[in-house]
């Protein structure tokens, strides 16, 4: 019985050993095949590092402001008897907006004008009688004072009527109506917003270290999300003499023509101040860069020589770079590359250092300093 058990154990151990040896040989063969396996080369598109001259510019984020903009309000209490404007329409300086009730002031003005006319006649008679000593000098002075007082009283009623006849203080575009017919207004109650649209101010801030480069009449280019693909030009018209002590920025104001009224006060814009200096740079497409927190890099395509010294294909070499400004599809390389080197232009995220590649530029995208996407 014991002999049978021992033989069974030995037989089982032999079977396990044979199976383990077979599996070991299979694994060893697979490892050898894996070591000998060469992945197929990756197909890439390439571009050449180019030198270019870019105009120097200072970029900032700003907002638009009307050259003149107010909320028209009532100066005196009174009931609205006429609304002479339509919301959103353009008006000229002096156009009637709202008429308040002036029936009482009109009647008082007629009475004051009659009193003034009587005082004028009395003054004229006094002027004729004074040289003949028919009246005293004090009587003439009283007549003159009564005339001036009557004229001042009439002017007071005219001023009241003018203040209740609310007109546009300057040309511009009206906003939404804030009053209704028959409404009684108090002094200071809003009536409508009025904004001059052409030209318009663009306000933005630049760092204090750029202050020496900024001066009046420098050209400014504006872009806005509300106007995709459009660039609007203006000029710097004012530079704030005081630097903000909290941000160390200086406020700059540019004036921009806005005849089509595409720009509106309060709109967000990107401003670029064009400097007269021209900068020589090395550029590559922005899609060629592999962005990473530790450092940005690109893949340079190099020839891979075989042991006999002949070229046997292309391989990649990862090169870390320092980047500068971006314009359109291109980005400036401050260091890490030299002019004429060939770099991978797209798909850098899927590549690795030392990888074999095949160059095929038949489907390479076109890069531009002023791209215009079809779906923009």
C-alpha positions as CSV (number, residue, x, y, z in Angstrom):
1,X,0.0,0.0,0.0
2,X,2.8,2.4,1.0
3,X,4.7,1.4,-2.2
4,X,1.7,2.3,-4.4
5,X,1.3,5.7,-2.8
6,X,5.0,6.5,-3.2
7,X,4.9,5.5,-6.8
8,X,1.8,7.7,-7.4
9,X,3.6,10.7,-5.8
10,X,6.7,10.1,-7.9
11,X,4.6,9.8,-11.1
12,X,2.8,13.0,-10.3
13,X,6.0,14.8,-9.6
14,X,7.4,13.6,-12.9
15,X,4.4,14.8,-14.8
16,X,4.5,18.2,-13.2
17,X,8.2,18.5,-13.9
18,X,7.7,17.6,-17.6
19,X,4.9,20.1,-17.9
20,X,7.0,22.8,-16.2
21,X,9.9,22.2,-18.5
22,X,7.7,22.4,-21.6
23,X,6.1,25.7,-20.3
24,X,9.5,27.1,-19.5
25,X,10.7,26.4,-23.0
26,X,7.6,28.0,-24.5
27,X,8.1,31.1,-22.3
28,X,11.8,31.3,-23.2
29,X,11.0,31.1,-26.9
30,X,8.3,33.9,-26.5
31,X,10.8,36.1,-24.7
32,X,13.3,35.6,-27.4
33,X,10.8,36.4,-30.1
34,X,9.7,39.5,-28.2
35,X,13.3,40.7,-28.0
36,X,13.7,40.2,-31.7
37,X,10.4,41.9,-32.6
38,X,10.8,45.3,-34.2
39,X,7.6,47.4,-34.3
40,X,6.8,48.9,-37.7
41,X,7.8,52.6,-38.1
42,X,5.2,55.3,-37.3
43,X,4.1,57.5,-40.2
44,X,4.6,61.2,-39.3
45,X,4.3,64.6,-41.0
46,X,7.2,67.0,-40.7
47,X,8.2,70.6,-41.0
48,X,11.4,72.6,-41.0
49,X,12.3,75.1,-38.4
50,X,12.2,78.4,-40.1
51,X,13.5,81.9,-39.4
52,X,11.0,84.8,-39.7
53,X,10.6,88.4,-38.8
54,X,7.7,89.3,-36.7
55,X,6.6,92.8,-35.7
56,X,7.0,93.4,-32.0
57,X,3.7,93.8,-30.2
58,X,2.3,94.2,-26.7
59,X,-0.8,92.1,-26.0
60,X,-3.4,92.9,-23.4
61,X,-7.0,92.3,-22.6
62,X,-9.3,95.3,-22.5
63,X,-12.8,96.5,-22.6
64,X,-14.7,99.1,-24.7
65,X,-16.1,102.4,-23.4
66,X,-18.2,105.0,-25.1
67,X,-16.5,108.4,-25.7
68,X,-19.7,109.9,-24.3
69,X,-22.2,107.8,-22.5
70,X,-24.9,108.9,-20.0
71,X,-28.3,107.8,-18.6
72,X,-30.6,110.7,-19.5
73,X,-32.6,111.7,-16.4
74,X,-35.3,114.1,-15.4
75,X,-34.0,117.3,-13.8
76,X,-37.4,118.5,-12.4
77,X,-40.5,116.6,-11.2
78,X,-43.3,116.4,-13.7
79,X,-45.7,114.1,-15.6
80,X,-44.6,112.6,-18.9
81,X,-47.0,113.9,-21.6
82,X,-45.0,112.8,-24.7
83,X,-42.4,110.2,-25.5
84,X,-40.7,111.3,-28.8
85,X,-38.1,108.5,-29.2
86,X,-38.0,104.8,-30.1
87,X,-35.7,102.5,-28.1
88,X,-32.5,101.5,-29.9
89,X,-32.6,104.3,-32.5
90,X,-29.9,106.7,-33.3
91,X,-30.5,110.4,-32.4
92,X,-28.8,113.7,-33.1
93,X,-27.8,116.3,-30.5
94,X,-30.9,118.3,-29.5
95,X,-33.5,115.8,-30.6
96,X,-36.6,115.7,-28.4
97,X,-36.7,112.6,-26.1
98,X,-39.4,113.3,-23.5
99,X,-41.8,116.2,-22.9
100,X,-43.0,116.7,-19.3
101,X,-46.2,118.7,-18.5
102,X,-45.4,122.4,-18.9
103,X,-48.9,123.9,-19.0
104,X,-48.5,125.7,-15.7
105,X,-45.1,127.1,-16.6
106,X,-46.3,128.2,-20.1
107,X,-49.1,130.2,-18.5
108,X,-46.7,131.7,-15.9
109,X,-44.3,132.6,-18.8
110,X,-47.0,134.5,-20.6
111,X,-47.8,136.5,-17.5
112,X,-44.1,137.1,-16.8
113,X,-43.6,138.3,-20.5
114,X,-46.6,140.7,-20.1
115,X,-45.1,142.1,-16.9
116,X,-41.7,142.4,-18.6
117,X,-43.2,144.2,-21.6
118,X,-44.9,146.7,-19.3
119,X,-41.7,147.2,-17.4
120,X,-39.9,147.8,-20.7
121,X,-42.3,150.5,-21.7
122,X,-42.1,152.2,-18.4
123,X,-38.3,152.1,-18.7
124,X,-38.4,153.6,-22.2
125,X,-40.7,156.5,-20.9
126,X,-38.3,157.0,-18.0
127,X,-35.4,157.3,-20.4
128,X,-37.2,160.0,-22.3
129,X,-38.3,162.0,-19.2
130,X,-35.0,161.8,-17.3
131,X,-33.0,164.3,-19.4
132,X,-35.8,166.8,-19.0
133,X,-35.7,166.3,-15.2
134,X,-39.4,165.4,-15.2
135,X,-38.6,162.3,-13.0
136,X,-35.9,161.8,-10.5
137,X,-32.9,159.6,-10.9
138,X,-34.2,157.2,-8.3
139,X,-37.5,156.8,-10.2
140,X,-35.5,155.9,-13.4
141,X,-33.4,153.4,-11.4
142,X,-36.6,151.8,-10.0
143,X,-38.0,151.4,-13.6
144,X,-34.7,149.9,-14.7
145,X,-34.7,147.4,-11.8
146,X,-38.3,146.5,-12.4
147,X,-37.6,145.7,-16.0
148,X,-34.6,143.5,-15.1
149,X,-36.5,141.7,-12.4
150,X,-39.4,141.0,-14.9
151,X,-36.9,139.7,-17.5
152,X,-35.3,137.5,-14.9
153,X,-38.6,136.1,-13.9
154,X,-39.5,135.3,-17.5
155,X,-36.1,133.6,-18.0
156,X,-36.8,131.5,-14.9
157,X,-40.0,130.1,-16.5
158,X,-38.2,129.6,-19.8
159,X,-35.4,127.6,-18.1
160,X,-38.0,125.5,-16.3
161,X,-39.8,124.7,-19.6
162,X,-36.4,123.9,-21.2
163,X,-35.5,121.5,-18.4
164,X,-38.9,119.7,-18.7
165,X,-38.4,119.5,-22.5
166,X,-35.7,116.7,-22.3
167,X,-33.5,116.5,-25.4
168,X,-30.5,114.4,-26.4
169,X,-27.3,116.1,-25.1
170,X,-25.2,114.6,-27.9
171,X,-25.5,112.3,-30.9
172,X,-25.6,108.6,-30.2
173,X,-27.7,105.5,-29.9
174,X,-30.5,105.1,-27.4
175,X,-31.0,102.1,-25.1
176,X,-34.2,100.7,-23.6
177,X,-37.0,103.0,-22.6
178,X,-37.3,103.4,-18.8
179,X,-40.4,105.6,-18.6
180,X,-44.0,105.3,-19.6
181,X,-46.6,107.9,-20.9
182,X,-48.4,109.5,-18.0
183,X,-45.7,108.6,-15.5
184,X,-44.8,111.2,-12.9
185,X,-41.0,111.6,-12.7
186,X,-39.0,112.9,-9.8
187,X,-35.7,114.7,-10.2
188,X,-33.0,112.2,-11.1
189,X,-35.3,109.4,-12.4
190,X,-33.7,107.6,-15.4
191,X,-35.3,107.9,-18.8
192,X,-33.1,106.2,-21.3
193,X,-29.4,105.3,-21.8
194,X,-27.6,107.3,-24.6
195,X,-24.2,106.1,-25.9
196,X,-22.0,107.6,-28.6
197,X,-20.9,104.8,-30.9
198,X,-18.4,106.3,-33.3
199,X,-15.6,106.5,-32.4
200,X,-15.2,104.3,-29.3
201,X,-12.6,104.0,-26.6
202,X,-10.6,100.7,-26.0
203,X,-9.1,100.7,-22.5
204,X,-6.5,98.1,-21.4
205,X,-3.5,97.8,-19.1
206,X,0.2,97.1,-19.8
207,X,3.0,96.3,-17.4
208,X,5.1,99.2,-16.1
209,X,8.3,97.7,-17.7
210,X,6.7,98.3,-21.1
211,X,6.1,102.0,-20.3
212,X,9.1,103.2,-22.3
213,X,7.8,101.6,-25.5
214,X,4.3,103.1,-25.3
215,X,3.5,106.5,-26.8
216,X,0.6,108.2,-28.5
217,X,-0.3,107.4,-32.2
218,X,1.0,103.8,-32.0
219,X,-1.3,101.5,-34.0
220,X,-3.5,99.1,-32.1
221,X,-5.3,96.0,-33.4
222,X,-8.5,94.8,-31.7
223,X,-10.1,91.4,-31.9
224,X,-13.2,90.2,-30.2
225,X,-15.1,86.9,-29.8
226,X,-18.2,88.7,-31.0
227,X,-16.4,89.4,-34.3
228,X,-14.7,86.2,-35.3
229,X,-12.1,86.6,-38.0
230,X,-12.2,90.4,-38.0
231,X,-9.4,92.8,-36.9
232,X,-10.3,96.4,-36.1
233,X,-7.5,99.0,-36.1
234,X,-7.1,102.1,-33.9
235,X,-4.5,104.3,-32.4
236,X,-3.3,105.1,-28.9
237,X,-4.7,108.5,-27.8
238,X,-3.9,108.6,-24.1
239,X,-1.6,107.0,-21.6
240,X,-2.4,107.4,-17.9
241,X,0.4,109.3,-16.2
242,X,-0.1,107.3,-13.0
243,X,0.8,103.6,-12.5
244,X,-1.5,101.5,-10.5
245,X,0.3,100.8,-7.2
246,X,-1.6,97.5,-6.7
247,X,-0.9,95.9,-10.0
248,X,2.0,98.0,-11.3
249,X,0.2,98.4,-14.6
250,X,-0.4,101.5,-16.6
251,X,-3.8,102.2,-18.2
252,X,-3.7,102.9,-21.9
253,X,-6.6,104.2,-24.0
254,X,-7.0,103.7,-27.8
255,X,-9.6,105.4,-30.0
256,X,-11.2,103.1,-32.7
257,X,-13.4,104.1,-35.6
258,X,-16.8,102.3,-35.3
259,X,-18.9,103.6,-38.2
260,X,-20.7,100.2,-38.5
261,X,-21.3,100.1,-34.8
262,X,-20.1,96.5,-34.5
263,X,-18.3,97.4,-31.3
264,X,-20.4,98.2,-28.2
265,X,-19.5,99.8,-24.9
266,X,-18.6,97.2,-22.2
267,X,-17.5,94.6,-24.8
268,X,-14.4,92.4,-24.1
269,X,-11.6,92.7,-26.6
270,X,-8.0,91.5,-27.2
271,X,-5.7,94.4,-27.9
272,X,-2.3,94.3,-29.6
273,X,-0.1,97.4,-29.6
274,X,2.2,97.2,-32.7
275,X,5.7,98.5,-32.0
276,X,8.0,99.8,-34.7
277,X,10.8,97.3,-33.9
278,X,11.0,94.1,-35.9
279,X,12.0,90.8,-34.2
280,X,13.9,87.9,-35.8
281,X,12.5,84.6,-34.5
282,X,12.6,80.8,-35.1
283,X,9.1,79.4,-35.6
284,X,7.5,76.0,-35.7
285,X,3.8,75.0,-35.8
286,X,2.2,75.0,-32.4
287,X,1.0,71.4,-33.1
288,X,4.6,70.2,-33.1
289,X,5.0,70.8,-29.4
290,X,4.5,68.2,-26.8
291,X,3.3,70.2,-23.8
292,X,4.2,68.9,-20.3
293,X,4.3,70.4,-16.8
294,X,8.1,69.9,-16.4
295,X,9.1,71.1,-19.8
296,X,7.9,71.4,-23.4
297,X,9.5,69.3,-26.1
298,X,9.5,68.5,-29.8
299,X,10.6,65.4,-31.8
300,X,13.5,65.9,-34.2
301,X,13.7,63.6,-37.2
302,X,17.2,62.2,-37.7
303,X,18.7,59.7,-40.1
304,X,19.5,56.3,-38.5
305,X,22.8,54.9,-39.8
306,X,23.4,51.1,-39.9
307,X,26.7,49.6,-38.8
308,X,28.1,49.8,-42.4
309,X,27.6,53.6,-42.2
310,X,24.7,53.7,-44.7
311,X,21.4,55.3,-43.9
312,X,18.8,52.8,-42.9
313,X,15.8,55.0,-41.9
314,X,14.6,57.8,-39.7
315,X,14.4,57.9,-35.9
316,X,13.1,60.4,-33.4
317,X,15.1,62.4,-30.9
318,X,13.1,64.2,-28.2
319,X,14.4,67.8,-27.7
320,X,13.3,70.1,-24.9
321,X,12.6,73.7,-25.9
322,X,11.8,77.1,-24.5
323,X,8.9,78.7,-26.2
324,X,7.9,82.3,-26.8
325,X,5.0,84.1,-28.3
326,X,2.3,82.4,-30.4
327,X,0.8,83.9,-33.6
328,X,-1.7,82.1,-35.7
329,X,-0.6,78.5,-36.2
330,X,3.0,79.2,-35.3
331,X,4.9,79.5,-32.0
332,X,8.4,81.0,-31.4
333,X,11.2,78.8,-30.1
334,X,13.6,80.8,-27.9
335,X,16.1,78.0,-27.4
336,X,16.5,74.3,-28.1
337,X,16.3,74.2,-31.9
338,X,18.3,75.6,-34.9
339,X,17.1,76.8,-38.2
340,X,16.8,74.0,-40.8
341,X,16.2,71.1,-38.4
342,X,13.2,68.8,-39.3
343,X,10.6,68.3,-36.6
344,X,7.4,66.3,-36.4
345,X,4.6,68.7,-37.1
346,X,1.6,66.7,-35.8
347,X,0.7,63.9,-33.4
348,X,3.6,64.4,-31.0
349,X,1.7,63.0,-28.1
350,X,1.8,59.4,-29.5
351,X,5.6,59.3,-30.2
352,X,8.6,58.4,-28.1
353,X,12.3,59.0,-28.1
354,X,14.2,56.7,-30.5
355,X,11.2,55.5,-32.4
356,X,11.5,54.7,-36.0
357,X,9.4,56.8,-38.3
358,X,8.4,57.2,-42.0
359,X,7.8,60.7,-43.3
360,X,4.7,61.2,-45.4
361,X,3.6,64.8,-45.9
362,X,0.8,64.1,-48.4
363,X,-1.8,64.8,-45.7
364,X,0.2,67.5,-43.8
365,X,-2.0,70.4,-42.8
366,X,-1.3,73.9,-44.0
367,X,-0.1,76.4,-41.4
368,X,-0.7,80.1,-41.5
369,X,-0.1,83.2,-39.5
370,X,-3.7,84.2,-40.0
371,X,-5.7,81.0,-40.1
372,X,-9.3,81.1,-41.1
373,X,-11.0,77.9,-40.1
374,X,-14.0,76.9,-42.3
375,X,-16.2,76.4,-39.2
376,X,-15.3,79.7,-37.6
